């Protein structure tokens, strides 16, 4: 349940609070003065009144919040101004996004276990010449969870409808990790509305050396997170411990990990993240069936020290065999998997170079 909604349904309105206060403050209280009230010193009564006034003010603030105020993300403060947080109704769900800058549009899609904040070091650099929109994927962070629809093709439809809602044309789509899988589906489904796609250290399910990816001990979590029900029970309440396994302390502070843990902490959000992995077989089937020729520029950008880096030539060859005419590999130096966090300047420069073509 949304916390603000929960508070609003349990706290009284200012008017209700005033009526309850008057009833409590009535010295007769129905004709009988409570013994505790009789024994209160004047100072105790003054403190009680002060606390009551504070509660009334809190009720008024919470009840009077606008939706935009309720959605304010503390991560906005790290962007240095000029960015806004908002939501849009698209494809039968609600997507949260953060937008800033002006110019041709770039849409940024995060991976696991992050949210839009994965790009907070990159966004101010890109916003100098582009409109930048960082999205919380369906069911993650500020985007409410749904019963289904977590396959990459459907989430690509989410992003496509968001671009239309925001009146963005010929967008450049960048996706990291699972966001890269969504970005590739976007290129396949909407080649006419995209001027290019970049996959940041992201393999492509169903193509090339995907079976090697799944079989690697490094990606043990794929099979674990696809297991029905069990991961929810084991991870719930331990999100920070689990996420710290993936997010190394050289790059991610405890505050970063805590932020991402909160983004996935609600039971429905944790389930959504796992359902994204459970939809990988659907992604494999979708990708293997896509063989039409497309001219959208695809950039595979692995980290130099990522286990995926040596697999990228195989993925590039498979993409070409499936009709992708423009595939390039750009290795991001001195990085592993979370390239936007590890080398934000290099990632921003790479995105800028290709998004400007």
N, C-alpha and C positions, 0 to 999 in steps of 0.2 A: 504494500500500500504506500502511496505517496505520503511522505511525512507531513508536509504542509496540510494536505487534505485531512489526514488523521487528526492533526492538532485542531484544525478548523471545525471538525465535527465533534470534538470533545470539549473545547473551550466555549464558554458562553459568549454571546455577543456583548458589547458594552452595555446595551440596555438591560439584558438579562442579568448581567453582573451587578448593575446598580440596584435592581429590584431585590436580588438576593442579599446584597449588602445592607439595604434598608431594613430588610426583615431581620437580619442578624444584629444590626446596630440598635434596633428598637429596644429600649431599656426594659420594657415589660415582657418582650419575647412571648407574647401570648398570655401575659398575666403573671408569668413566673420569671424572676430574674435569676439566671444560672449562677450557681455558687462560685464557679471559676471566675465569672465576670465580676461578681461582687468583690472578690479578693484581689482583682487586678489593681496595680498601682497606676496612677495617671500616666507615668512614663510608658508602661506596658501598653496602655490603650493608644498612646501616640504612635508607638512602633507598629501596632497592629493596623492602624489607619494608614500609615505610610506604606506598609507592605500591600495593603488592599489597593491603594492608589496605583502602585506599581503593576499589580495584576491587571487592573482595569486598562492601563496604558498598553500592556502587552496584548490584551484581547483586541484592543482597537487597532493596533499595528497589524496583527496577524489577519484579522478579519478584513482589514482594508487593503491588504497587499494586492497589487495588480499581478496578473499572470507573469508578466515580464520580470517583475521584481522577485517573484518566487523562483524563477528559473536562473537567476544570476549565478554564474559559475565563478568561484574564486580564482580559477585559473586564468580568467581574463586579465587580471592584474599583472600577470607575467608578460603580457604581450605589448605593454607600453602604450596603450591607448589606440583608438581608432577601430576597435573591434567590438562587435555586438554578439550576444548569445540569443538565439531564438529557436522556435520550433515551427514545423510545417506539417500539415496533414497531407500525406501522400500514400498511394498504393495500399489503402486500408490500414495505415498505421500513422504514428507520429515520429518524425525524425528531429532530433536536436542537432543544431549546427552552430558553429562560430564563424562569423564572416567579417572581413576587413579588406581594405585596399580598394583600388579602382584599376580598371583595365580589363583585358581579356581574362577569362575565368580559369582558375585551377581548382579542382576538387580533390581533397585529401582524405583518404580512407585508411583508418588505423588497423593494426593487427591485434593479436592476443598477447598479453592480457592488458591492453591499453584501451584508451578512448581517444577523443579528438586531441587531447593534450599531448599525445605522442609527437605532434608537430609544433609544439609551442615555441621551440627554438628556431624553427624554419619559417613560420608564418610571418613574423615581422620583416624578414629579409625579402620574402616574395611579394609582400603587400606594397613594396615600393613601386612596383610596376604592374601588378596583377590584382584582380579580384580574387581573394583567397577564401575558400569555403571548406572548413574542416568538419567532417560529419561524424556523429556517433552512429555506428551501424545499428540496425534494428535490434532492440533488446538490450543495448549496452549503454551505460552511463545515463545521459539525459533522454535517451530514446526508449519509450516504454516497450516492455516485452509483449509478444503476441503468442498465440497458440502454435503457430507454425510459420512457414515462409522463410526459413533460414538458409535455403540453398543460394548459391552465388548468383544464379540467374534472377531470382526474385529480388534479391537485395540490390542487384544492378538496376532493376526496375524502380526500386525505391529511390536510388540516386538519380536516375533519369527523370523521374517525376519531380524530384526536388529541384533539379536544374531548370525544368520547365516552370515550376512554381516561382522560382527566383528570376525568371526571364534571362537565363544564362544560355548563350549560344556557343556552339563549337568549343565545348569545354575540354580542357586537358585534365585527364584523370590519373592520379597517382595513388597507388595502393601498396601498403606494406603487409607482408605476411598474409593473413586471411583477407585483408583489404585488397591485396594484389589479385587474389582469386576473383573478387568482385569486380575489380577494374578490368580484368581480361574478359569476363562475361559481358561487361558494358561495351567493350570494343566489338565483341561479336554481335550483340543485339542492336547496337545503335552506332554503327560505323559512320553514318552520315552526320551525327551530332557531335562527334569527337574529333579533335584535331591531333590526338595522340594519347597513348597510355604508357605509363611507367610502372613496372613491378619492382618494388624495393625488397630484395632478398626474399622472393616469393616463388615457390615452385608452382607448377600448373597441374592440378589433379587430372589423372587420366591420360596424360601425354608424356612422351619421352621416358625419363628415368623416375617417374613417380613411384613405381614399385620399390625402387631403391630408397627413396625418401621414407616410405612407410616402414621399410624393414630396418632402418638404421636405429641403433640404440639411442642416438641423440634425440630422436623424435618419438620416444616411448609414449609420450603423453597423447599422441594421436589416438592410439588404440585405447588407452585408459579413458580419455574423455568421450570416446564413442560408446563406452560401456553403458548400458541402460541403468539409470537410477543410482548406482553405487557412487560415482564421483560427486554427485550432489551431497550425499551423506558424509563423505569423507572431507570435502573441501569446505562445506558450510561452517562459518565461524573461524576458519583457518585460512582465509583468502590471502592475508598478508604473508603467512608462512609459505604457502604454496607459490605465490607469485614471486617471492624473493628467490626461489629456486631458478627462475628464468631471468630475473632482472638483477644483473650483477651490481655489486656495491660500488664499483669504480665509476659507473655511469649513473646509477639511480640511487637517490637518497632515500632514507627511511620515509620521508614525507612523500616522495614520489610513489613509493610502494603503497603507502597508506591511502593515497588518493585513488589509485587503481583498485585497491581492495574495496573501497567504498563504492566505486563504480559498478562492481560486480556483486556486492554483498547481499542485496535483496534476493530472496530465493528465486523469484522469477527472472532476475537478471543473470544469476548464476546458471540457471537452467538454459536460458537463451544462448549463453556463450557455449555451453556444451552441445546444444542443438545445432550450432553452426558446424561443429566437428562431426556430428552425427549425419549431417547433410553432405559430407564429402563424397559418399558413393553416388549421390545425385549429381554432384559437380563432375565426377569422373565421366558419368554417362553423357552429360551435356557436352563437355569439352571434346570427348572422342567423336561425337557426332557432328561437330562443326568442321566442315571441310570447304565451305564456300570461300572464294578468293576475296580478301579484303586488303585495302591499301593503307589502313590505319598504321601509323608508326608505332611499333612496340619496342620498348626499351626494357631489357632485363638488367637490373642493377643490383647485383649481389654485393655483400660485404667481402672485402679481400680475404678475411680469415673465416668466413662462414663455411660450414660444411656443404652448403648449396652451391658455392662458387664453382667447384669443379664439375658440377652437374649441368651448369647453364648452357654449355655448347650443345648438349644432348636435348635440352628443352628447346633451344633456338632451332635446331634442326627439325624437331617434331612440329613446331609451330609453322615453319616454312612448308613442311609436308602437308599441313592442314590448311594451306591457303593464305597464310600471312606473308605478304610480299616484302614487308619492311620490318625486319627484326634485327636489333643491334644489342650487343652486350657492353655494358659500362661498369667496370669494377670500381667500387668505392673503397679507396685506400684507407688503411688503418682502422678498419671497422669489422664487426662480426655480423650480428643479425639486426640489432636495433639501430640501424644506420642513421636515422634522423635524430636520434638522441646522441649517438656517438660522434658523428661528423656532420653537424647541422649546416655548417657553411658549405661543405663540399656537396651535400645533398641539395641545398638551395641553388647552388651554381649549376648543378646538373639539370635540375628541373627547369630553371630559367632558360638554359641553353635550348632545350628541346621544346619547351612551351612557347618559345618565341619564334619558332620556325613557321 
